[in-house]
Amino acid sequence: MSNGTLLYIGGFELPDKNAAAHRVLSNGKAMRELGYNVVFVGIDKSLSFNTDISTTHKSIQGFDCWSVPYPHKIDQWLSFLTTISFINVIKNEYTDIRGVIAYNYPSVALYKLKRYGTKNNIKIIADCTEWYSTKGSNFLFKLIKGFDSFFRMRIVHKRLDGLIVISTYLENYYKKNINVLRVPPLVDKDETKWDSKYINNTGNKLSFSYSGSPGKNKDKINKLIEVLYSLKESENYELKVIGLTINEYLDYYPEHEDMLSELRNRISFKGRLSHINSIDQLMKSDFSIFIRESNRLTNAGFPTKFVESINCGVPVITTKTSDLGMYLVDDFNGFYINEDLTESVNKFSKILQLTEKEISRLKMNCINDSNFNFKSYVGKFDDFFSKIL
């Protein structure tokens, strides 16, 4: 018997086009285990902006899914950020809506959604996975995004019926004001893509993998390149960069052209790959690696790529940000490195000396990790909803 319908709405592109999609699907599976009918309303960049949402229905992994068009023009963005008219269309399809879970939702629309929920006896919950930064942005973006972030994070969220957050940082910020559940990125271990092939590296080179794109406030792949350049005399490593071409990298860091030229036999840029192909490349690696500075943006969020790597059976080399200290144990399922170049070079020098047996031990520890299986969080979701719905 169904416990009613939960709408899960936000800027996710199902089934696997962004990290948001992976998060909400796994969370939805935990909720479905509790008897809720979880219905997704995401975005579709292929739709024209005047598309009728009632024509977009599809089924993904047993869930009803609907899509709203993604905005491209200024007037479309204004509508996208401030209206919730699609709710009435969806409400006509389901008579037992008990709650709406809004993923990183625009502040004005979220405020209107809360008012709508109060009038219609529907609980409004936010799923918050980041605290945006406007550092390095132009004035107009800072003005708009700064207001949106302030209004959502500091005002609207505290007036909702509950919050699902991705990190301890956000949990501590909100726990005095509202019902809060901390949920890191989760996976469905029963999906075949997580069947680790446990590939032993039979070559004479350690294979490192980086997946993502550089950002002003997130991944610092330039620091990774600089560390590897300092170890250019070592011949026993290779780095696969997934998500970027070499030209795209040089658009960000043109000063690294000579470095890449000298490292050309050890660094390969794969460009953008499908999620399945990027997972396949990851599984063929000895380590995944990413470097992030410790700031509000990185500590409020949680790196999905860490969870994916662990569930692929691939140990992680990274800096200590967010809640990684709760899950990554040095020389057990990965290694911590420092933002300081000299210290990182010294740590990498030791990693390059690891034996095949030592790497196999690290990989097995990752394979046996169950921290991020969605089934481990079913009970926590049950306790959370029992206080709200």
N, C-alpha and C positions, 0 to 999 in steps of 0.2 A: 504494500500500500504506500502511495506517495505521501511524503510529508509536505507537499506543496512545491511550487515553482520558485526557483531563484534565478533572476536575470543577472548575467555577468556581462557588463558592458565596458567598452574602452577601445583604445587604439591598437588592438592586437590584430594580426593578419593570420588567420587560421588557414591551414593547420600548423605551419612551421616556418613562416616567413620572418618572424622576429622573436626575440627572447620573451616578449610578453605573451605570445601565443603558447609557448611551451609552459610558461608559468600557469596561465589560467586553465589550460587543459588538465594539467596535473592536479591543481586545486579542485577543479570541477569533478575529477574522478573520486577524490576523497569525499566530496559532498554527495556524490551519487551513491557511494557506499552507505551513506546514512539515510537513503531513501528520498533525497530531494531530486526533483526534476530540474536539472541545470540547463538553462538556455543561454546561448552566447549571442551577443550583438557586437560584432567587431567592425573593422573597416575593410574596404576593398578598393584598391587604387585603380582597378580596371573599370570601375563603374563611372558613368557620367553623373554629374552632380545632381541632376534632376531625376535620378532613378527612384522608382517607388520601392521602398524597403520591403513591401509585402511580396515582391517578386523575387527576392534574393534567397529564399529558404534553401538550405542544403543540410545534409546530415554528415557529421564528421565524428568518427569514433563513437557513434551511437548518440550524439548530442544534436539537438536542434540548433542550427546556427543561422543567423541573419546578418546582413551587412549594411552599413551606411557608406555612402560615397566619401572618398577622401577629398578634401578641399585643395584647390590649386590657386584660386584667385582671392583677392582681398575680401570681397563681399562674401565669398564662400567660407573663408576662414572665420569671418565674423559670425556667420550663422552657426558654423560647426562648434565654436567656442562658447556659444551663449544659449543655444536652444536644445530642448529635449522633446521635441514634437514626435519623434519616432516612438516614444514610449507608448503613446495612445494606440499606434498601429500594432505594436507587439501585444499590448494588453488585450486587444480584441481576440488574440489567438489563445490566450491562457487565462482561465478564470480564477486561478488559485495562486496568484503571485504573492508571496509572503515577504520577499526581500529583493533588493537590488544591490549588487556588488559592483562598485564603480572603480575600474582600474586606472590609477593615475589620471583622474578625470579633470578637465578644465574647471577652474574654480567657480565661475559664474554659473555654468551649467550644473555643477554639483550643488551649488546653493539652491538653485531652482528645483533640483531633484529632491533635495531634503524637504522643501516646502510641499512638493507634490506628494511625497511619502507620508508626511504628517496628515494631509487632507484625506488620503486614501488608505490609511492604516497599513502602509507598506514600510518595512524597516529599510533604512539606507546605510550601507556599509561601504567603506572605502578599502581598496587594496592598494597600499602605498609602497612603492619599491625604490623611490629615489627622492632626493631633495635637490632640485635643479640649482645650478649656478649660472649666473649671467656674466661671469668673468670672461673678459676678452671679447664680449659682444658689442655690437654697435648700439648707439643710444636708443633707437626705437625698439630694438629687441629687448634691451635692458628694461625699458619702461614697461612694455607689455608683459614680458616674462617675469619680471620682478614683481609686478602687481599680482599676477596669477599665482606665483609661488607663495607670496606672503598671505594672500587671501585664503588660499586652499590650506596651506600647511599650518598657519597660525590661528586661523579663525574657523573656517568651515569644517575641517576635520574634527575639531573639538565639539562640534554640535551634532555630529552624526550618532547613529545608534551603536556603531562598532567600527573597529579598524583591524584590518589584516595588514601587518607590516613585515618587511623582509629582513630587518636587522635589529639588534639590541639597541643601537643608537636611536632608532625611531620608537622602539618599544619604551625606552626610558623617557623619551620626550613626551609621550602621550599617556602613559599608564595612570597618571593622576587624574586625568580628565575623562576617560572613556574606556569601555571594554576593548582590550587589545589582545590580539593573537599574533605571535611572531612565527612566521613560516618562511624558511629559506626557499630557494628554488628547489622544486621537487621533480622527480622523474617517475615514470612507470617502468619498473624493472622487468615487467613481463613483455615489453615491446622488444622485438627481435633486434632492433638497432643497438641495444645495449648488451647484446650477447658478445662479451669480450672474446676476441679471437686469441688473446694472450700471445701476441706475436713476439717471439724472441728475436732480438737483433743479432743476426748471424754475421753482419758485416763488421768492419773495423772502425766504424764511425758511430758516435752517439747522435741520435736523431731528435732534434728539438722541434716543437711545433708552436707557432703563434697564430691565433685566430682572432680577427677583429679588425678594427680600424683605429688609427691614432686619433686622439682627441686632446683638446687644450687642457682638460681637467681630468681625464681618465687614463687610458693606457699610454705609457711612455715607451713606445717601441723604439724610438730614437736612442734611448738609454741602453736598451738591449743590444742594438747594433753597435753602439760604442763599446760595450763590454766585450762583445765577440771580436770586435776589431782589435782590442787590446790583447786578445788571445790568438791573433792571426798566425802566430808561429806554430800553433797546434793544428794538426791536420785531421784530428779524429772527431770532428763534429760537422753536422749540417743543420741548417735551420730552414723549415718550411713556413712561409708567411701566407696564410689563408685569408682571403678577403681583400687583398690589395695587389695591384700590379706594381711593377717597379717604377713605372712612370707616375702612378698615383702616390707612391711613397715619396718620390723626389719632388712632387708638387708641395708636399708638407715640409720636407727637409732637403732642399737643393744642395745644402752644404755637405751632404753625405755622398755625393756622386762619386768622389774618389774612393771613399771607403768601400762602397758597394762594388766598385770596379775591382778592387783588390780581393774582395771576398766573393767574387762572382761564382766560384766553383763550390762555395759552401752555403750560399743563401739562394733559395729559389722562391720566387713570388708566384703563387698559384692563382691570384685573382679571386673574384667572387665565385663561390661554389654553392651548390644546393646544400641544405642541412645534412642530408644523408651522406653526400660526398665529403663534406668537411669532417663528419664523424669518422668516416672511413680513413681519411688522412690522419686524423688524430690517433686512431687505434694503432696505426703503423709507426707511431712515434715512441721514443723512450721516455720523453718528458714533454709536457706542455709548459709554456712559460709566459708570464706577463708581469710587467712592472707598473705599479701605480703609486702615486704620491698619496700620503695620508692627509685627507681633507674632508670637509663635510660631505661633499658629493660622493666620495668613495666609501666613507664610513657609514653613511645613511643607506647606501645600496648594498648589494651582494653580487659578486661576479658569477653569472650563470656559467661562464666558461670553466670555472673551477669545478662546479658540480658535474658538468658534462665530462670533464677529464677524469675525475675520480670514478665515475660510472662506466667509463671506457676502459678502466684498468690502467690508466696512464698517470703516474705521479706528477705533481705540479711544483714548479719552481716559481716563487712569487714573493712580493713584499707583503708585510703583515698589515692588512687593512680590513675594514669591516669586521665581521665575526670569524675571519679565517683562523684566528687563534683557537677557536673552539673545535675546529675540524682538521686542520693540518698540523701534523706533528713532525718536527724536523727529523729527517733520516728514518721516517716510518712510512709516510705516504707522499713525501716530497721534501722540498727544502725551502727555507726562507733566505732571501737575499736582501741586501740593504740598498736604499736609494743611492748611497755613496758609491761612486764608481770603483774606487780602490778596493773596498771591502767586497763588492760584488765580483770583481775579477778574481780575488783570492778564493772566494767560495766556488766559483765556476771552475777554477783550476783543480780543486779537489773533486768536483763532480765529474770532470772529464777523466779522472783516474779510477772511477768505479768499475768493478768487474761485472761481467754478465750475471753472475750469481747474486750480487748485491742489488742490481737493477731488478732482477726477477723477484726478489724479496719485496721490494717497494711496490711492484706491480700487483703482487698477490694481496698485499695489504689493501690496495685500492679496490680490487675485485671483491673482497670480502666486506667492504664498507656498505652499510645499509642506512646511513644517516639521512639520505635524501630520497628514500622510497616513499611515495605518497601514502602508502598503507600505514606507515609509522605515524602519520598525522591524523588519521581518521578519528581517533579518540579525542584529540585536542580540538578538532573542528566541532565535534559533538558537544564538548563542554562549552565552547565559545557560543555556539548557536543556542544552547539551552538557556543562556543568560539574556538572549536578545529576541529570538523569534517566539 
